[in-house]
Amino acid sequence: MSSTTDRYNIMAQLEHLQSKYVGTGHSDITRHEWLQNQHRDSYASYIGHQSMLHYFAIAENESVSRMRYKFLQRMVVSCGVEPKKEKQPNNDDK
């Protein structure tokens, strides 16, 4: 059985990971932010692995440097502009 201290330690470790690594997510992350993290991680992986970069370059008939540049540009705004958030009604009227 897990005790209260074990649960606290697990939550403390999770909070530490979330503060250290941006892409791990948290309870308040939006769908758009989550997708953006996924896309950026994918592009970073494509750029970091030379074989993947060569594969994409051959498939699109582009130079390796051009594909690296395209991926870097796509990392800036990978999922488009974030949609505007709807205002939540304030229920403080009593």
C-alpha positions in Angstrom: 0.0 0.0 0.0 1.2 3.5 -0.7 1.2 5.9 2.1 0.5 9.6 2.0 4.2 10.4 2.0 4.8 8.2 -1.1 2.0 10.1 -2.9 3.5 13.4 -1.9 6.9 12.3 -3.2 5.5 11.2 -6.5 3.7 14.5 -6.9 6.8 16.5 -6.0 8.8 14.6 -8.6 6.1 15.2 -11.2 6.1 18.9 -10.4 9.9 19.0 -10.7 9.8 17.4 -14.1 7.1 19.7 -15.3 9.1 22.8 -14.2 12.3 21.4 -15.7 10.9 20.2 -19.1 8.4 22.4 -20.9 6.9 19.6 -23.0 5.8 17.3 -20.2 2.5 19.2 -19.8 0.4 20.0 -16.8 -3.2 20.0 -15.8 -3.9 23.5 -17.2 -2.3 22.9 -20.7 -4.6 23.6 -23.6 -5.0 21.3 -26.6 -3.2 23.7 -28.8 -0.2 24.0 -26.5 0.0 20.2 -26.2 -0.1 19.8 -30.0 2.5 22.5 -30.5 4.9 20.7 -28.1 4.4 17.5 -30.0 5.1 19.1 -33.3 8.2 20.9 -32.0 9.5 17.7 -30.5 9.0 15.9 -33.8 10.8 18.6 -35.8 13.7 18.7 -33.3 14.0 15.0 -33.7 14.0 15.2 -37.5 16.7 17.8 -37.4 18.8 15.9 -34.8 18.8 12.6 -36.6 20.7 12.9 -39.8 19.2 9.8 -41.4 15.7 11.2 -40.9 16.8 14.5 -42.3 18.3 12.8 -45.4 15.1 10.8 -45.8 12.9 13.9 -45.9 15.3 15.6 -48.2 15.2 12.8 -50.7 11.4 12.4 -50.4 10.9 16.1 -51.1 13.8 16.5 -53.6 15.4 19.2 -51.6 18.8 19.7 -50.2 19.5 18.7 -46.6 20.2 22.3 -45.6 16.9 23.4 -47.1 15.0 20.8 -45.2 16.7 21.8 -41.9 15.7 25.4 -42.6 12.1 24.4 -43.4 11.9 22.4 -40.2 13.3 25.2 -38.1 10.8 27.6 -39.6 8.0 25.2 -38.9 9.1 25.0 -35.3 8.5 28.7 -34.8 4.7 28.4 -35.4 4.2 24.7 -35.8 0.4 24.6 -35.3 -0.6 28.1 -36.4 -1.7 30.9 -34.3 -3.3 30.0 -31.0 -7.1 30.3 -31.1 -8.6 33.1 -29.0 -9.9 31.9 -25.6 -13.5 32.5 -24.9 -14.2 34.5 -21.8 -15.6 32.5 -18.9 -18.6 34.2 -17.3 -18.0 35.5 -13.8 -20.4 33.9 -11.3 -19.7 36.4 -8.5 -23.1 38.1 -8.9 -25.0 37.5 -5.8 
